[in-house]
């Protein structure tokens, strides 16, 4: 069972999380990773990342990383509001519409 779930907004964001993954492995903290965009995968987000499903998977913390926008961590936090699973939002950089398009 994973203690930490890392959710990124796109496949390209995995590279930007490389140091996070190395640190988690070094500290021997179990984690899993998923790609889920609020915009492109909204259905999957609200069906697969519910508090109940994450609790059943043993997730105790969610790290939501995306470029420039806070939508992903905000949506995940809303889905988990009834569960004691904190969501940490990580901005992976970029600040213009061109950067996040």
MARBA-3410 file (N, C-alpha, C, O; in Angstrom, 1 decimal):
101
0.8,-1.2,0.0,0.0,0.0,0.0,0.9,1.2,0.0,1.9,1.3,0.7 ~ 0.5,2.2,-0.7,1.2,3.5,-0.8,0.8,4.4,0.3,-0.4,4.6,0.6 ~ 1.8,5.1,0.9,1.4,6.1,1.9,1.3,7.4,1.2,0.4,8.3,1.6 ~ 2.0,7.7,0.1,1.9,9.0,-0.6,1.5,8.7,-2.0,2.0,7.8,-2.7 ~ 0.6,9.5,-2.5,0.2,9.5,-3.9,0.6,10.8,-4.5,0.2,11.9,-4.1
1.4,10.7,-5.6,1.8,11.8,-6.3,1.0,11.9,-7.6,1.0,10.9,-8.4 ~ 0.2,13.0,-7.8,-0.6,13.1,-9.0,0.0,14.3,-9.7,0.1,15.4,-9.2 ~ 0.3,14.1,-11.0,0.8,15.2,-11.8,-0.3,15.5,-12.9,-1.0,14.7,-13.3 ~ -0.2,16.7,-13.5,-1.2,17.2,-14.5,-0.9,16.6,-15.8,-1.9,16.6,-16.6 ~ 0.3,16.2,-16.2,0.6,15.7,-17.5,1.8,14.8,-17.4,2.6,14.9,-16.4
2.1,14.0,-18.4,3.2,13.1,-18.5,4.5,13.9,-18.4,5.5,13.5,-17.8 ~ 4.5,15.1,-19.0,5.7,16.0,-19.0,6.1,16.4,-17.6,7.3,16.7,-17.3 ~ 5.1,16.4,-16.7,5.4,16.9,-15.3,6.2,15.8,-14.5,6.8,16.2,-13.5 ~ 6.2,14.6,-14.9,6.9,13.6,-14.2,8.4,13.9,-14.1,9.0,13.8,-13.1 ~ 9.0,14.4,-15.3,10.4,14.8,-15.3,10.7,15.9,-14.2,11.7,15.9,-13.6
9.7,16.8,-14.1,9.9,17.9,-13.1,9.8,17.4,-11.7,10.2,18.1,-10.7 ~ 9.3,16.2,-11.5,9.2,15.6,-10.1,10.3,14.6,-9.8,10.2,13.9,-8.8 ~ 11.3,14.6,-10.7,12.3,13.6,-10.5,13.0,13.6,-9.1,13.3,12.6,-8.5 ~ 13.3,14.8,-8.7,14.0,15.0,-7.4,13.1,14.5,-6.2,13.6,13.9,-5.3 ~ 11.8,14.8,-6.3,10.8,14.3,-5.3,10.8,12.8,-5.3,10.9,12.2,-4.2
10.8,12.1,-6.4,10.8,10.7,-6.5,12.1,10.1,-5.9,12.0,9.1,-5.2 ~ 13.2,10.7,-6.3,14.5,10.3,-5.7,14.5,10.4,-4.2,15.0,9.5,-3.5 ~ 14.0,11.5,-3.7,14.0,11.7,-2.2,13.1,10.6,-1.5,13.5,10.1,-0.5 ~ 11.9,10.4,-2.1,11.0,9.4,-1.5,11.6,8.0,-1.5,11.5,7.3,-0.5 ~ 12.3,7.7,-2.6,13.0,6.4,-2.6,14.1,6.3,-1.6,14.3,5.3,-0.9
14.9,7.4,-1.5,16.0,7.4,-0.6,15.5,7.3,0.9,16.2,6.6,1.7 ~ 14.4,7.9,1.2,13.9,7.8,2.5,13.0,6.6,2.7,12.5,6.3,3.8 ~ 12.9,5.7,1.7,12.2,4.5,1.7,10.7,4.7,2.1,10.1,4.0,2.8 ~ 10.1,5.8,1.5,8.7,6.1,1.8,7.9,5.6,0.6,8.2,6.0,-0.6 ~ 7.0,4.7,0.8,6.2,4.1,-0.3,5.4,5.2,-0.9,4.7,6.0,-0.3
5.3,5.1,-2.3,4.5,6.1,-3.0,4.0,5.5,-4.3,4.6,4.5,-4.8 ~ 3.0,6.0,-4.9,2.6,5.7,-6.2,2.4,7.0,-7.0,2.4,8.1,-6.4 ~ 2.3,6.9,-8.3,2.2,8.1,-9.1,1.2,7.9,-10.2,1.0,6.8,-10.7 ~ 0.5,9.0,-10.5,-0.6,9.0,-11.5,-0.5,10.3,-12.3,-0.1,11.3,-11.8 ~ -1.0,10.2,-13.5,-1.2,11.4,-14.3,-2.7,11.6,-14.4,-3.4,10.7,-14.8
-3.1,12.8,-14.1,-4.6,13.1,-14.2,-4.7,14.6,-14.3,-4.5,15.4,-13.3 ~ -5.2,15.1,-15.4,-5.4,16.5,-15.6,-6.9,16.8,-15.3,-7.8,16.1,-15.6 ~ -7.0,17.9,-14.6,-8.4,18.4,-14.2,-9.2,18.6,-15.5,-10.4,18.5,-15.5 ~ -8.5,19.1,-16.5,-9.2,19.5,-17.8,-9.4,18.3,-18.7,-10.5,18.2,-19.3 ~ -8.4,17.5,-18.9,-8.5,16.4,-19.8,-9.1,15.1,-19.3,-9.6,14.3,-20.0
-9.0,14.9,-17.9,-9.4,13.7,-17.3,-10.4,13.9,-16.2,-10.3,13.2,-15.1 ~ -11.3,14.8,-16.3,-12.2,15.2,-15.2,-13.0,14.0,-14.7,-13.2,13.8,-13.5 ~ -13.5,13.2,-15.6,-14.3,12.0,-15.2,-13.4,11.0,-14.3,-13.9,10.6,-13.3 ~ -12.2,10.8,-14.8,-11.3,9.9,-14.0,-11.0,10.5,-12.7,-11.0,9.8,-11.7 ~ -10.8,11.8,-12.6,-10.5,12.5,-11.4,-11.6,12.2,-10.3,-11.3,11.9,-9.2
-12.8,12.5,-10.7,-13.9,12.4,-9.7,-14.3,10.9,-9.4,-15.1,10.7,-8.5 ~ -13.9,10.0,-10.2,-14.3,8.6,-9.9,-13.1,7.8,-9.3,-13.4,6.9,-8.4 ~ -11.9,8.1,-9.7,-10.8,7.3,-9.2,-10.1,7.9,-8.0,-9.3,7.2,-7.3 ~ -10.3,9.2,-7.7,-9.5,9.8,-6.7,-10.4,10.3,-5.5,-10.2,11.4,-4.9 ~ -11.5,9.5,-5.3,-12.4,9.8,-4.1,-11.7,9.5,-2.8,-10.7,8.7,-2.8
-12.1,10.1,-1.8,-11.5,9.9,-0.5,-11.6,8.4,-0.1,-10.7,7.8,0.5 ~ -12.8,7.8,-0.4,-13.0,6.4,0.0,-12.0,5.5,-0.8,-11.3,4.6,-0.1 ~ -11.8,5.7,-2.1,-10.9,4.9,-2.8,-9.4,5.1,-2.4,-8.7,4.1,-2.3 ~ -9.1,6.3,-2.1,-7.7,6.5,-1.7,-7.4,6.0,-0.3,-6.4,5.4,0.0 ~ -8.4,6.1,0.6,-8.3,5.5,1.9,-8.1,4.0,1.8,-7.4,3.4,2.6
-8.9,3.4,1.0,-8.8,1.9,0.8,-7.4,1.5,0.2,-7.0,0.4,0.5 ~ -6.8,2.4,-0.5,-5.5,2.1,-1.1,-4.4,2.4,0.0,-3.2,2.2,-0.3 ~ -4.7,3.0,1.1,-3.7,3.3,2.1,-3.0,4.6,1.9,-2.0,4.8,2.5 ~ -3.6,5.5,1.1,-3.0,6.8,0.9,-3.2,7.6,2.1,-4.3,7.8,2.6 ~ -2.1,8.2,2.6,-2.3,9.1,3.7,-2.0,10.6,3.4,-2.3,11.5,4.1
-1.3,10.8,2.2,-1.0,12.2,1.8,-1.0,12.2,0.3,-0.6,11.2,-0.4 ~ -1.6,13.2,-0.3,-1.5,13.4,-1.8,-0.7,14.6,-2.1,-0.9,15.7,-1.5 ~ 0.2,14.5,-3.0,1.0,15.6,-3.5,0.5,15.8,-5.0,0.7,14.9,-5.8 ~ -0.1,17.0,-5.2,-0.6,17.3,-6.5,0.3,18.3,-7.2,0.4,19.5,-6.7 ~ 0.9,18.0,-8.3,1.9,18.9,-8.9,1.4,19.2,-10.3,1.1,18.3,-11.1
1.4,20.4,-10.6,1.0,20.9,-12.0,1.7,22.2,-12.3,2.2,22.9,-11.4 ~ 1.7,22.6,-13.6,2.3,23.8,-14.0,1.4,25.0,-13.8,0.3,25.0,-14.3 ~ 1.8,25.9,-13.0,1.3,27.3,-12.9,-0.1,27.4,-12.2,-0.4,28.4,-11.6 ~ -0.9,26.4,-12.3,-2.3,26.5,-11.9,-2.6,25.7,-10.6,-1.9,24.7,-10.4 ~ -3.5,26.1,-9.8,-3.8,25.4,-8.6,-5.1,24.5,-8.7,-5.6,24.0,-7.7
-5.5,24.3,-9.9,-6.8,23.5,-10.1,-6.6,22.1,-9.6,-7.5,21.7,-8.9 ~ -5.6,21.4,-10.0,-5.4,20.0,-9.6,-5.4,19.8,-8.1,-6.2,19.0,-7.6 ~ -4.6,20.5,-7.3,-4.7,20.3,-5.9,-6.0,20.8,-5.3,-6.5,20.2,-4.3 ~ -6.6,21.8,-5.8,-7.9,22.3,-5.3,-9.0,21.3,-5.5,-9.8,21.1,-4.6 ~ -9.1,20.7,-6.7,-10.1,19.7,-7.0,-9.9,18.5,-6.1,-10.8,18.0,-5.6
-8.6,18.0,-6.0,-8.4,16.9,-5.2,-8.7,17.1,-3.7,-9.3,16.3,-3.1 ~ -8.4,18.3,-3.2,-8.7,18.6,-1.8,-10.2,18.6,-1.6,-10.7,18.2,-0.6 ~ -11.0,19.1,-2.6,-12.4,19.1,-2.6,-13.0,17.7,-2.5,-14.0,17.4,-1.8 ~ -12.4,16.8,-3.3,-12.8,15.4,-3.3,-12.5,14.7,-2.0,-13.2,13.7,-1.7 ~ -11.5,15.2,-1.3,-11.1,14.5,0.0,-11.6,15.2,1.2,-11.1,14.8,2.3
-12.4,16.2,1.1,-12.8,17.0,2.2,-13.4,16.2,3.4,-13.2,16.6,4.6 ~ -14.0,15.1,3.2,-14.6,14.3,4.2,-13.6,13.2,4.8,-14.0,12.5,5.7 ~ -12.4,13.2,4.3,-11.4,12.3,4.7,-10.1,13.0,5.2,-9.8,14.1,4.8 ~ -9.5,12.4,6.2,-8.3,13.1,6.8,-7.0,12.8,5.9,-6.0,12.3,6.4 ~ -7.1,13.1,4.6,-6.0,13.0,3.7,-5.6,14.4,3.2,-6.3,14.9,2.4
-4.5,14.9,3.7,-4.1,16.2,3.2,-3.6,16.2,1.8,-3.1,15.2,1.3 ~ -3.8,17.3,1.1,-3.3,17.5,-0.3,-2.3,18.7,-0.3,-2.6,19.8,0.2 ~ -1.1,18.4,-0.8,0.0,19.4,-0.9,0.0,19.8,-2.3,0.3,18.9,-3.2 ~ -0.2,21.0,-2.6,-0.1,21.5,-4.0,1.3,22.0,-4.3,1.8,22.8,-3.5 ~ 1.8,21.6,-5.4,3.1,22.0,-5.9,3.1,22.6,-7.2,2.6,22.0,-8.2
3.5,23.9,-7.3,3.6,24.6,-8.6,4.9,24.2,-9.3,6.0,24.4,-8.7 ~ 4.8,23.6,-10.5,6.0,23.2,-11.2,6.5,24.3,-12.1,7.4,24.0,-13.0 ~ 6.1,25.5,-11.9,6.7,26.6,-12.7,5.7,27.0,-13.8,4.7,26.4,-14.0 ~ 6.1,28.0,-14.5,5.3,28.6,-15.6,4.2,29.5,-15.0,3.7,29.3,-14.0 ~ 4.0,30.6,-15.7,3.1,31.6,-15.2,2.2,32.3,-16.3,1.5,33.2,-16.0
2.4,31.8,-17.5,1.6,32.5,-18.6,0.8,31.4,-19.2,1.0,30.2,-19.1 ~ -0.2,31.9,-20.0,-1.1,31.0,-20.7,-0.3,30.1,-21.7,-0.6,28.9,-21.9 ~ 0.8,30.7,-22.3,1.6,29.9,-23.2,2.3,28.8,-22.4,2.5,27.7,-23.0 ~ 2.8,29.1,-21.2,3.5,28.0,-20.4,2.6,26.9,-20.1,3.1,25.7,-20.0 ~ 1.3,27.1,-19.8,0.4,26.0,-19.4,-0.4,25.4,-20.5,-1.1,24.5,-20.2
-0.3,25.9,-21.7,-1.1,25.4,-22.8,-0.6,24.2,-23.3,-1.1,23.6,-24.3
END
